Amino acid sequence: MTQGNEPIIVFDHVVKEFTVRGAKKTMRAVDDVSLSIDEGDIFGIIGYSGAGKSTLVRMINALEQPTSGTVTVMGNDVSHMGEGRLRPVRQKIGMIFQQFNLFSQKTVAQNIAYPLKLDHWRKDYQDRRVKELLEFVGLAEHADKYPSQLSGGQKQRVGIARALATNPKILLADEATSALDPETTTEVLQLLERVNKQLGITIVLITHQMNVVQQIANRVAVMSSGKVVEQGSVYDVFAAPKQPVTKRFIATAMDGLPDPARIAVMREQWPGRLVTVVIRQRDIVDANGDVLVPASGQDISDLIAAHGIHSGLLYGGIDTVQDIAIGAVTYEFTGDPAKIDAFLDDLARGSDIVDFGTKDAPIDYDTAVARAHIADAPAPQGAQGTPTLADDLEMVEDVDDVVEMNPDTARKERD
Amino acid sequence: MHTTAFDHTVTLASRSDWSVLKPLLAQSVVQTLQMVLITIVIGGVLGLVLGVILYGTRPGNLFENRVVYRVLDILVNIVRPIPFIIFLAAMQPLTVKVVGTSIGTTAAIFPMCIMCTFATSRLVEQNLVPVDHGVIEAARSMGASKFTIIRTVLIPEALAPLILAYAFLFIGVLDMSAMAGYIGGGGLGNFAIAYGYQKFDQTVTWTAVIIMIVLVQVVQALANAIAKRLLRR
């Protein structure tokens, strides 16, 4: 995915303020963002509504101008260009939208031909290009239909075809799948992946759905209250989220970690030793190659066999992020308590585990989490850098206060 | 003598001479159509321009300009509620300057065009407002200029309701044309008043009324059919 390393989009200390109508004050939608997006990336920008991500992405094609700072796109400082000079730049940046924004009075073919008309293509070239694009998005038989006759997924595919018409280098996707059902979302995401891989188009994807980022992005930036609070490769951010807001997002995409109620239910049904094991297929390393968070749960099957422990898999979820497995599974281990202790000692050497005890000798949820054994990592600074399993479990509980994130800024942005 | 169905039902019917009235009626129809069509074309086009300016300068729109919007908005609000018959009188000095005379059919067309422009502008503005901002943003993202967006996106997207709005205007303009008689203009309104009302001949009055009703029906049916074909939503 990351074939080129050249940054194609660079935000340099970008600030965007809006004056709040009526009141004589300004609202800062984007707050000192510096970000660089490489050619060939599928770059996810995730955040709750009102976090400023829509405004940020609209500065790439200069639908919004920054209050201060610069946005450089393909070598052009688009933050200080007139509408006239922006035209050729905009033709190299396609955009798709949550509500598709198709022209309702134009047919599918006319919608796709619109950007070609703007670019003064000859009619026969237009027709050929429209046909080509319709085939690429798999809508060849719908050329003469009107948008109202199409399903949501088909509409978005027309939107994609229209955005690709003038052979752009960049595709901006503003919540492009948020209005679609899960199945259609996957279809559209697969199409976007083809756009990226086959056509080499850099994609900037705004979303509030973590699983969208997880499915196709290679890099991600997390936005909260106008700031980019965390960014990196999608796997690293998934496996070792640092900020509370990031953890909340990840909790929505992963369901491997049991909550206290779930543990209580399981304890009733399975009286043996309940243990949650975190699965991380590989180490998370920093820029210098130092391990920040080690892999976890990779030798569990071998250890179960070696110790002759009887195990039952009760609960869990493993997802792949950038083709690397990540998640958590909860087991019930039964048999000789001494053997189980020895087994757990071995297991804890290479894995993050939480021991909830047995039905007869339960370990209170909070105590268990607090006591959770974190695999012996060369992990340096404990305080803020490395997340502990306690954080991971905590984030499940945090999901409830998601809505209270930023009530003030929650509006405005997209009106 | 010519008799019509109305002679039997209208008690106050007098014996008007239809051999005299017929050519007068034909002339009145021509005058009415002349006034209405010229007004619709001139006032309609000017109103479209003014309406697009009103819409475009609204806060948050393509040519956002608070001052221009407020001034035009107030101007339209001042002119529109003036009863046309009074407007006709009030405009007289300006009509003389522009048309050269303040009486006759031609003199009536000038104030009609002005009033029609203001009425149209508001209707156009109101029918452009519901156009989804998203499609305008999409066109901007493709590099379309503001004028191109108005021509190729905004108006096509609102075309069906705009056609219905113009059909509505036709009725308003027909109404205005009926008052042309007060300043010596002709038309069906004048015919109905001069030869019907003032001569106590209901048949004549109702003949004019029915012709106007038929005119309106035809225009409305035509507009409905076009709008229906155009509406793709």
Interface residues (C-beta under 8 A of the other chain):
Chain A: R21 N61 L63 E83 G84 L86 R87 P88 V89 R90 Q91 I93 G94 M95 F97 Q99 F100 N101 L102 F103 S104 Q105 K106 Y114 P115 K117 L118 D119 Y146 P147 S148 R162 T166 L172 D415
Chain B: P59 G60 D132 G134 V135 E137 A138 A139 R140 S141 M142 G143 A144 S145 K146 T148 T152 V153 P156 E157 L159 A160 L230 R232 R233
